[in-house]
Amino acid sequence: MTRIENILRDWAGSKDAQKQIALVQYGFGKPADKIEGELTTKKAITLYYHHERPDFQQPDGPITAVNGEGTRRPLLT
């Protein structure tokens, strides 16, 4: 076992928080001190089923009744 491996194993099993933080920073890099970015306004996405869309036009005219099968097809005459 190399010396650095022995040190890192000691840091990983230590109860000292500073050693554990040092282990993570050594393994994954130091996190950014400040994250800068441009805040944008939140946008909402509204999803519709095809028949629920506001611009939907029923192909055979409006439905006046339900055919009992739970579908939106016009009644048979």
N, C-alpha and C positions, 0 to 999 in steps of 0.2 A: 504494500500500500504506500503510495507516495505521500509526501508531507502535505501537499495541498488537499489531497483526498481526505486525509486524516483531519485536517482543519475543517473542511466542509462538512464532514460527518459530525464533527463536534458541534458546529453551528446548527446543523439540522436537528440534533437531539437536545440542544440547549434550551433552558427555560428562560434565558435572557432574550427579550424581544429584539434588542438591537442586533444580536447575532443572527437571528432568524431573518430580520429585514435585510441585513448585509448579504446573507445567502441568496435571497430572492433577487436582490439587485445585481449580484454577481452573475447569477444564472440567466436573468431575463433583461437586464439593463435597468437603469434608473428611470422611474416614471417622470413624465413631464411635470414641471413645477406649476405651470399655468397653461391651460388649454384655451387658445384664442380661436374664435370663430365668429362668423356672422350669424346672428339669429334671424331666422326667417319666420314669417307668419305661418301659422298652422293652416293646412288645407284639409278639407274633409272630402272624402271620396264616397259617393253614394252609389251603391250597386243595386241594380234593378234586374228582376227577371224580365224576359222579353215582353211579356204581356203587361208588366207594370210600368213600363216606360211612359213618361208623359206624352211623347209624340207617337205612341203606338196607335195604329188604326186597324181595327178588326177587319180581316179580308172579306168576309161575307156580310158585313154590316154588324150592328151591335147584337149582343147575345141577350135574348129576352128571358130565357129560362135555362135551367140545368137539366141535363138528360138523365140524371140518376146514377151515372157512372163516376161522378166526381170530376168529369172533364169539362172543358169549356166549349165543347162543340155544340152547335145549334141542334135543337130537337128535330128529329125526322118527322116529316109530315105523312 
